[in-house]
């Protein structure tokens, strides 16, 4: 199973969501790679498109290994078992956490003109794939604090154990392709270039103009 690109994955995901009934849907693409996927989902559901920003907190010396995540305003979350294995405390990661929070705030200021309303709406947090799930969990917990009617995590592909674990943070988790052989999101895509800030802004503009 391979998607041509993130837009193709978004169309596959939209079909998996089509049978649900949605109330004033708000589709939050996890910036940046989740936004093209979310663009297709929002278009198919007739929903509003916006962004969620959660930044991975990487292990010292191995930034690609996520042991926590932080949003612009919420409390950071950590994988306590990973911290234990690595011999780290949360305090050891304070500087990294603050740097990632600043980057999350920078991105939100760039992407948004102002706050978006979640209260009373069906809110779908969408990403291009689910590996450890740490950034998705941070985004879901921040969204939960804004009183959505229903909170949904939707990803086209993900590690099966992470898909199961995230059910504790969302009212519904939709993943058409849960994988036990998951190693990296990019291996399920033919085209997986990094999504840029300019592309995110353009997709938000295009959706608003519809």
N, C-alpha and C positions, 0 to 999 in steps of 0.2 A: 504494500500500500504506500503510494507516494502522491503528494499533491504537486501540481505544477508550480504553484506559488501561493502566497498568503491569500490572494483573492479567491483562488480556486478552493482553498481550505475553508474560506468563509462561506462560500456557496454550499459546500458539503455540510457545514455546521448549521447553516440556515435551514436546510432540509430536515435536519434532525430536530429542529426547534419548531417546525411549522405546525405540528399538531397540537401544540399548547395554545391556550387562550391567554392573551396578554392584556394587562391593564396599564395604559399610559406607559409603554415600555421605554426605558432609558438604557442604551447599550454603551457600556464603558469599556473602551479598548485599553488594555494595559500597554501603556506607552513604553517603547515605541512599536515593537513588532506586532502587538495585538491589534493595532488600530486598523490596518488593512483588512484583517479578518472581521473585525467589528463593523467596518464600513459595509461589507456585504450582508452581515446579519441585520443591521439597522435598516438597510434598504429593503430587505425581504420582509421584515416584520412591520415596516412602516413606523419604526421607532426613531427617537432622537439619538444622535451619536454624540458622545463626549469621551473624555479620557479618564483613566485612573492611572496614577503614577505611584509605583512602589519600587524602591531601589534595593537591590540585593546587597547584603553585607557579607563580603567575602572573607575567607580565612586569611590570616596574615601570611603573605608569600604566595597564596593561591587564591587570587581574587575571584576566579571563576567558580570556586567551590562555595556555594551559598550556605552560610550557617545562621543567617538571620535576614531580616528585611525591615525597611522603615518607609513610611509615607511622609508627606509634607507636614502633617499635623498629628498623626496618631502616635501611640507608643510603639517603640520598636518591638519586634518579636524575634525570638531566637530558638534555634534547635538545641535544646539543653543537652541532649545526648551527644550531639556533635561537639559542643563546648567541652563536655566531660572528656571525650576521647582525645581532644586536642589539648587538654589541660589549660583551657582558657576560662576567664570569667567575663561577664557582661561588661564590667568596668574596663577590661582590656580593649574593648572594641568601641569605647566612647568616641574617640577621635574619628574613626572610620564612619561610625553611625552619624555623627554630625555633618561630615562631609557629604554623605549620601542624602541626608535630609535637605541640605542646601541645594543639591542638584535636583531633588524632587520639586522643591519650591520654584527653582528656576524654570523647570519644564512647565509646571502648571501656569506660571505667569506668562510664558510664551504661548501656550496653547489656548488658554481660556481668556475671555473678556471679563468674566465674573463668575460667581458661584453658580452651581447647577443644583436644581431641586431634586432630591431623592425621596423625600417623604411621601408615603402613600402610593408610590409607583412600583411597578415590577422592574427591578434593576438587574441587568445581566452584565457580569464582569467577564470579558472575553480576552483570551490570549491565543497566541499561535501554537502553544503546546504547554504541557505540564510536566516538568521534570521533578524537582523536589517539592514544588508547590509553595515554597516559602514566600515568594513575592505575591502570589495569588492570595495566600492566607492574610497577608498584611492588608491588601486592597479590600478583601471581603470584610475584615474586621472594622476597617475605617468606614466602609459603606454601611455596615450594620448599625453603627452609631448614629446614622442619619435617618433611621426609621423608615426604610423602604417597606412597601406592602409585601413583596416577596424578593428574596435575594438568590440569584442564580449564578453559578459558575459554568461557563460554556467554553470548551476547548475542542478543537478537531481531533487531537491526538494527545495521549499522555501516558505516563507510567501508571500501571494499574494500581499499584499500592498507594500512590499519591492521589489518584482519583478517589479511591475509597476513603482516604484520610480526610480529604477536603469536605466530605459530606457532613462533617461536624460543624463546618463554618458556613455552609450555604443551605438554603431550603431545598435546592435542587442542583445536582451536578449533571451536566450533559456532556458526554464525551463519546462520539461515534466510534472511536478507535482506541480503546484502552489496550496498552501493550505490556506484556510481561518481559519483552526483550528490549525495552526502551533504554537507550543510552544517551541520545542527544536529540533535541528537537529537529535540528537541521537535516538529519538523515532521512526524514520523512518528506522532504521538499526537494523538488528539482531545482528551484531557484530560491535562494535563501540569503540574499544580500541584506545588509543592515538597513533598516528603515531609518530615514533621516528626520530631523526636526521639520525641515521644509515639507517633506511628504506628509507628515502628520497634520501640519497646518493646512495643507492643500486638501486633504481628505475631509477634514472638518468643515472647511469652506464649501466644498462640493456638496456635502450632505445638507448643510444649512440652506443652500441655494435650491434644493429640490422642492 
